[in-house]
Amino acid sequence: MNALLESTDTLPRKLGKYDVIDAIARGSMGVVYRGFDPFVARAVAIKVALAEALRDKESGETYRKMFFNEAHTAGMLRHPNILDIFDAGVEGETCYIVMELVEGADTLKSYTRPDKLLPVSKVLEIIFKCAKALDYAHRQGVIHRDIKPSNMLLTPDGDLKIADFSIAYVTRRDSSKTLPVGFVGSPRYMSPEQIQEDNVGNQTDLFSLGVVMYELLSGRHPFGGDSFSKLIYRVVNEEPIPLRQVRPDLPEQLEQIVNRCLQKDLRRRYKMGMDIAVDLSTTFRNFDQPVEDISTKEKVASVKRLDFFSGFSEAEIWEIMRASVWERFDEGGEIIVEGEIDDSFYILISGSVVVKKGDTIVGELKAGDCFGEMGYISRRRRTASIIAISPVTLMRVNSTLIEQVSKDCQLRFCRVFLRILIERLSSTTEKMADTAP
């Protein structure tokens, strides 16, 4: 902290329109300060480039480009799991970037030690969010190239933010502001093609994500290596240490997902982040809950009888079913718990449930009814609990998986979903009007 405080001696109390309050962190690219934007009354983080690095005759210009590369690349992106960049500027000889301030956040590096591992379910949630965020960035033409635990923030409420796009590579043809390819990044998390200074793309970040996932689950690096040269050799030439050899209690399916991230052959590695998210979602979303063993033909017959699917072709029903999880709950089972975050939409196939706010029952739903619309749209905290009052069979439709079905099927699903949402909102509005004084 003394080094941080020394850095503030000559720092102006303002940078542009921003008030500078105090130092909160120091990294290889600069010092981060807590600041305030008086125009929008918002706390911000201000990263200031290290003056001595900017003045270096040999590397100063490259350092300056890397510093503002973060503002350019991350500034192109708007995603809930990517740290927002608001502004960048130069004040005299001081270069700075203004970004989202996440109070109390810790990097994932803290949770790669064997004695501080997170619960498996939390690791899966983190990787799921990161995979979706990377998928979004890649579709915008941005390759991070430095995915590692210290560049991933875990917020106090358990959310994830990907940070530090200083060496990101922009693949879009309309962008000339990007850093060249080559040996850039953190060797411990580099893909084989990065190490060999080959062309990099989406799959480079996914390999790095696989290394992060392995470390978060086991507290060890997948390739070991007690020296830099050994580590580099093993990443390029050897297979990773089997995850379940280190952590025998983990399910085999999880080891398979990690292994696919760590494939050296790009043809066998995951191609997009959404592919990882889909596999995690279908395999582990509720992996402690029983799934009813019903034949596919019986499932289709049950679904076709529901009003929700009255306008769907059989092919579209098959698509929706592949984007859903078929679940069974006994009487008294909690399907949704008030206060939890969930992005699923539920369709009751059979049985009945009650809707509870606190200890008060506010409604009852039967076969053919739906629930969970608002969480599906905005992934917000659930405002009520859903509890089975008889044996229940339902379809849980995941927002991530729906993105994988055909456009026509997505359109039809959205039309029905919006009709139900509007009906539910209208009914709620009428009830509020009836009870108004």
N, C-alpha and C positions, 0 to 999 in steps of 0.2 A: 504493500500500500504506500510505503514511503516513495517508491519510484513514481507511483501515480500522482502523489501530491506534489512531487518536484516538478512534474510536467505541467502543473497548473500555475506555476509562478508567473510566467509571462503570458499566460492565456487570457485574452480579453474576456470580460464578463458577458459579452454578447458576440455572437457570430451571425452576421446578417440580421435577420429579425428575431433570432432565437436567443433567449437567456441561457447562460451556462451556469449550472448550479454546483455540481461536484463530480468527481471522478468515480466511476463504478467498476471499470475493468480495463485491462491492458492486454493487447494481443500483438501478433507479429505485424499487423497492418496499421496499428495505431492505438490510441487511447480512447476509451468510450466514456462519455460524460452524460450525466442526467441533465436534461435541458427542458425548456418550456417554450411553447409556441404561443405568444400572447394573442395572435390573430384569431386562432380557433380555440384558445384556452385548453391546450392539450399538452400533457407531459410527453417528451420525446427522448430518444437516445441520440447523441451526436458523436459520431466517430471522427476523430481528428487524426490526420496522417502524421506519422512521426517525422519531425522536422529534419532530424539528422539523416534519416533514410532518403528523404527527398533531395537533400543536398549532396548525396554521394555521387561522385563524378561517373562511376562505372554503372551503377544500377539505379540511380535516382529517377531517370526518365521511365524505366520499366516499372519501378515501384509506383510512380504517379499514375501510369496507365492502369496498373492492376487496381489501384485504389478507386479510380473512377469507373473502372469496368464493373465494379460491384453496383454502383449507382445505375449504370446504364442497363445491365442485364436484369438485375432484380427489379429495377423500376418498370420493366416491361411486364412484370408478373403481378397478378392479384389473386391470391389463393389463401384460404384461411390457415393453411399449414406452411406458408412461406412468409418470413418476416417482411413486413411492408417497408419499402423505401419511399420517403416523402419528398426529399429534396437533396440537392448537393450544391456546393459552391466553393468559392475561394475568397477569403478575407485577408488582404495583404499577402503574406506568404503562407497562410494557413489554409489547407485544403480540408474540407469536411463533408460528411454525409449525414443526413438527418433521417432517422428510421424509427420504426415502432419501438416503444419502450415496454418491455415485459418485466414488470417488477417481480422479484423473487424467483426468477427462472434459474434452472440449473442445467448444465449440459449433460448429455447422456454419458459422457466419459465417466461420470461419477458412478454409473451403474454397470460398468464393464468389469468391475472387480468381483472375484468369486464370493466375497463376503457381503456384497451390496446388490446382488442381482434382484431385479424386479420380478413380480409374479409373471408366469408365462403368459397369462391372459393380457397383462398390461404390455408386454413386449409385442405381442401380436397386434394389439391396437395401435401401438406406435409405428410399427413397420407398415401396417395397412394404410395409415394416414400418410406416411412418407412416400409409399409407393404411388398413391393417388396424386400427391403433390408433384412428384417427379414426372408422372405421366402428363400432367398438365404443363409443366415447364418444357418437357421435350416436345410436346405438340405446338408450343410457341417458338420452338427452335433454339431453346437454351439448354446446354449440357453443363451441369454444375462442375464436374471434374474434381471435386474435393469433398465428397460425401464421407463424413467420419463423425464419431460421437461428439467431438468438441464443436462441431458446426451444427448440432441439432439440439435445440432448447426444449426442455420439459418445463411447462408452466406450472405454477402452484396448483391449478385445477386439473392437471394431468394432460393438458393438450400439448401438441407438438408444433414447433416452428423450425423450419430449415433456414439457416442463416449463412452468411459469408459466400457471396457469389463473385469474389475478387478474381478468381481465375476461370470463371465460367466462359464457355465457348458458344458463340451464337452461330447457328448454321443457316440462318435465313439469308437469302441472296440479297435482300434489300438492306442488310446491315453491314457496314464496314468497320464498325467500332467493336472489335473483338480481339482477344489475344491469340497468338499463333499456337498451333499444336506443338507437342514436344514433351519432354520429361517435366511435367508440372503436376503438382498435387502432393499428397502425403503418401510416401512409398508403402506404408503399412496398409493402406486401403486402396492402392492402385490395382487396376485390372491388368492382366498380362499384356494387352495391347497398349495400355498407357506406359507400362514399364519399358516396352520395346519401342516406344515413340512411333507407334503405328497410328492410323486414323482412329479417332474415337467417335462414338455416337451414344445413343440412348443406353445401350447395353453396358457401357463403361460404368455409368452411375449405378446400374442395377447390380453389377458385380460388387461394387463398394458397399451397396446396401446389404448384400448377402454377408459380407465380412462383419458389418455392424450387427446384423441379426445374430450371427454366430456368437459374437462376443457378448451381446446382451443376454443370450441364453446360457452361455457356458462360463463366461469370465476368462476365456482363452482365445487366442488368435487361431483361425482355422488351419494355418500353415506352420505355426510355431516359428522356430528360427531364433537362435540366441544372438545373431549378428545380422547386420544389414544385408550382407552379401548372401547369407544362407536364406534369409526371408525372401529376397528377390528371386533367387534360384527356385525355391519351392513354389512360389506363386506362378511362375512361368512353366515349370516342368513337372510338378508333383500334384497328386490329388490331396484335397484337404483331409485333415484328421476326421474320421467319422464322428458326427455330432453326438450320436448316442453312445459312442465309446466314452465320451467325456461326461455326458448327461444321460444315463440309461433310462431315466424316468420319462423322457420326452417321447411323444408319439412318433411312429415311423413316418407318417405323412408330413410332419414338420421337417424332419431330416431331409425328405425328398424335395421340399420347397427350397430349403437352404442350398442343397446340392445343385439344384437347377440354376439358382442365382450365381453359383460359383463355377459354372462350366467354363472351361477355357475355349471350347469351340462355340463360336457365336451362334451357330445353327442350333445348338442344344440349349443355349442360355435363354432365359426369358427375353422377349423382344420389347415389351412395353411394361411400364409400371402397373398398368391396369390389369395385366395378366397375373401379376403377383397378388394384387388386391383381390381379384376374383377367386384365386385358389385359396387364399387365407379365409375369405368370407364364406365360401361354400364348405370348407373343411373344418374351420375352427370357431366360427362365430358363436355357436352355443354348444361346444363339443362336450359339455357335461350333461346336456339335456338329451333324453331319449328321443329317437326318431322312429315314428311308427313304420313298421315293416308291412307295407301294402303294395300290391303289384301295381305296375305303371298303368295297366289297363283300367284297374279299379279307380286309380287316382283321376285319370282323364274322365271317366264316366261321372265321378262325383263333381268334378269341376264344371263340366258341361251343363249340369243341372242348375248352376247358380246364375242369378240375374246378371251379376257383374260381367259374365262372359257370354251373354246372349248374342252379342254382335261379332264375336271372334270366330275366325275359321279354326278348324281343328289344328292346322299347322301353327297358327298363332298361339293357341292354347298350349301346344307342346313347347313353344319358345318361352312363354311365361313360366311354365312349370320348370324348365331348365334354369330359369333365373330366380327360382324360389327354393325355399327349404320347407319340407313337409314335416310338421311337428305334432306331437301328441302330449296333452297335459291331463293329469288326473284331477279329480275334483279337489278344489282348494289350491291348485297350482297357480303361482304368480307368473303371468305372461309378460306384463309390463309392470315395473315398479315406479311409483311416483318419485320424481327427482332424478332418475337415471337418464343418461343420454343414449339415444338409439335412433338409427335412421331407417328403420324398417316399417313396412306397411303390412297389415295383417288382414287376411280374408278368412272368415270362419267357415269351415267346411261342414262341421257338425258340432252339436253341443251348445252350451250357453255360458255366457260370462257376465259378470257385473262390473260396472265402472265405479270406482271408489275415489273420493277426494278426502284424504285423511281417513277418518272412521265412518264417513257418510257415504252410503250408496246413492249415486246420482243417476244411474241408468242400468239397463240390461240389454244385451245383444244376443241374437240367436243366429243359427246357421244362415249363411248368405250375407250377413252384415260384415262391415269392415271397420277397422279402427287403426289409429296411428298415423293419420294423415299429416299432422303438423310436424311430427318428428321426421317423417319421410322427406318433407320439403326442406326443412331448415336444420335438421339434426340438433334440435333444442332439447332441453330437459323436459321429460314427460310431466304433465300437469295432473295426471291421475294414474291410478293403478288399475290394471285389468286382471281379474281373478276368475278362474274357472269355477262354475257352480255345478258342473257335471263333467264327465269325461269329454274332452274337447280335441278335435282335430282341426288344424288350420294350416294355411299357407303363409309363410313369412316371405314377403317380397323385398329384396334388398335393392336399394337405389343404385349401388355400384353395378350389380348384375344386370339390371334393366338397361343400362347403357350398352350392353353387349348384344341385345336383340336387334332385329331388323328395324329400319326406320318406320316402316308402315305399322309394325306391331307396337313400337314405342308410341306412335301417334295415337293409335286406337286406345292403348292403355291410358295415356295421358288424358284423353277425352273423357273416358269413364271415370278416372280418378278425380278430375276437376269437377265433373257433375256431382259426384258424391260429396266432395269437399264443399261445394256451394250449397248443397242441400243441408249438410251438417251445420254450416255457418248460419244459414237462414233459420233453421230450427232453433239454434242457440239464441239468435237475435229475437225471435218471437217469444221465447220463454222469458228473456230478460225484460221485454216490453210488458208481458203479462204480469210480471211480479213487481214492476216499477210502481211507486206510490202515485 
